[in-house]
Amino acid sequence: MGPEKKPVVWLSGEVKSPPFSPGARREAGEMLRRLQWGESLSLPHSRPMPGIGPGCHELRIMDEDKSWRIIYRIHRTAIVVADVFQKTTQATPVHVIVACKRRLRRYDEETGGA
């Protein structure tokens, strides 16, 4: 018996067209589905974000003229999306990191870290 599909829990953000192009939206959906089924993604699609917390990563979605990021954490029972934003600088903005930490901390408090 294989792994069960984990739900995606959205704490903030969404993936829709617009602002995502239809192709970028499909790519984001495919990567999230792969995560739901237990597949580990690595560069260039995903990279660890230990500065946000353990198990945190960012999906990297290249759009027609934009670069999108989806900050997520893999839990035992779910894929938790902490933010979706357009990347406009080399570094992840500090306000995004702070907001993701706050959302994930609240999620852990409300669910007992499940």
C-alpha positions as CSV (number, residue, x, y, z in Angstrom):
1,M,0.0,0.0,0.0
2,G,1.5,3.4,-1.1
3,P,1.5,6.7,0.7
4,E,-1.8,8.6,1.2
5,K,-2.3,11.9,-0.6
6,K,-1.8,14.8,1.9
7,P,-4.1,17.8,1.8
8,V,-2.8,21.2,1.1
9,V,-3.5,23.7,3.9
10,W,-3.4,27.3,2.7
11,L,-2.5,29.8,5.5
12,S,-2.0,32.7,3.0
13,G,-1.9,33.3,-0.7
14,E,-3.4,31.5,-3.7
15,V,-2.5,30.4,-7.1
16,K,-4.8,31.7,-9.8
17,S,-4.8,33.3,-13.2
18,P,-4.3,36.2,-13.2
19,P,-1.8,37.1,-11.8
20,F,-0.2,33.7,-12.6
21,S,-0.2,32.8,-16.3
22,P,-2.2,29.6,-17.0
23,G,1.0,27.7,-17.6
24,A,2.6,28.9,-14.4
25,R,-0.6,28.0,-12.5
26,R,-0.5,24.5,-14.0
27,E,3.2,24.1,-13.1
28,A,2.5,25.2,-9.5
29,G,-0.4,22.8,-9.2
30,E,1.6,19.9,-10.6
31,M,4.4,20.5,-8.1
32,L,2.0,20.7,-5.2
33,R,0.4,17.4,-6.3
34,R,3.8,15.8,-6.4
35,L,4.4,17.0,-2.8
36,Q,1.0,15.7,-1.8
37,W,1.9,12.2,-2.9
38,G,5.2,12.3,-0.9
39,E,7.7,13.1,-3.6
40,S,10.7,15.2,-2.6
41,L,11.5,18.1,-4.9
42,S,14.9,19.7,-5.2
43,L,16.5,22.5,-7.2
44,P,15.6,24.0,-9.5
45,H,12.0,23.5,-8.4
46,S,12.3,23.7,-4.7
47,R,14.9,24.7,-2.2
48,P,15.0,24.5,1.6
49,M,14.3,27.6,3.7
50,P,15.7,26.7,7.1
51,G,15.6,30.4,8.1
52,I,11.8,30.1,8.2
53,G,11.8,26.8,10.1
54,P,12.4,23.1,9.9
55,G,10.8,21.4,7.0
56,C,10.2,24.7,5.2
57,H,10.9,25.1,1.5
58,E,10.1,27.4,-1.4
59,L,8.7,26.3,-4.7
60,R,10.2,28.3,-7.5
61,I,7.8,29.0,-10.4
62,M,9.1,30.8,-13.5
63,D,6.3,32.7,-15.3
64,E,6.4,34.5,-18.6
65,D,8.0,37.6,-17.1
66,K,7.8,37.0,-13.4
67,S,9.2,34.7,-10.8
68,W,6.8,33.3,-8.2
69,R,7.6,31.7,-4.8
70,I,5.4,29.4,-2.7
71,I,6.6,29.0,0.8
72,Y,5.5,25.6,2.2
73,R,6.3,23.2,5.0
74,I,5.9,19.5,4.9
75,H,4.0,18.1,7.9
76,R,3.3,14.4,8.6
77,T,-0.4,15.0,7.6
78,A,-0.4,18.0,5.2
79,I,1.5,20.3,2.9
80,V,1.1,23.7,4.6
81,V,1.4,26.8,2.4
82,A,2.5,29.8,4.4
83,D,2.7,32.4,1.5
84,V,2.7,33.0,-2.2
85,F,4.5,36.0,-3.6
86,Q,6.2,37.4,-6.7
87,K,9.9,37.4,-6.3
88,T,11.4,40.7,-7.3
89,T,14.8,40.7,-5.5
90,Q,17.6,38.2,-5.0
91,A,16.8,37.7,-1.3
92,T,13.5,36.7,0.2
93,P,12.0,39.9,1.7
94,V,12.3,40.0,5.5
95,H,8.5,40.8,5.9
96,V,7.7,37.5,4.1
97,I,10.0,35.5,6.4
98,V,8.5,37.1,9.5
99,A,4.9,36.6,8.3
100,C,5.6,32.9,7.4
101,K,7.1,32.2,10.8
102,R,4.1,33.8,12.5
103,R,1.6,31.9,10.4
104,L,3.3,28.6,10.9
105,R,3.7,29.2,14.7
106,R,-0.1,30.0,14.9
107,Y,-0.8,26.9,12.8
108,D,1.2,24.7,15.2
109,E,-0.5,26.2,18.2
110,E,-4.0,25.6,16.7
111,T,-3.3,22.0,15.5
112,G,-0.8,20.9,18.1
113,G,1.8,20.7,15.3
114,A,-0.1,17.9,13.5
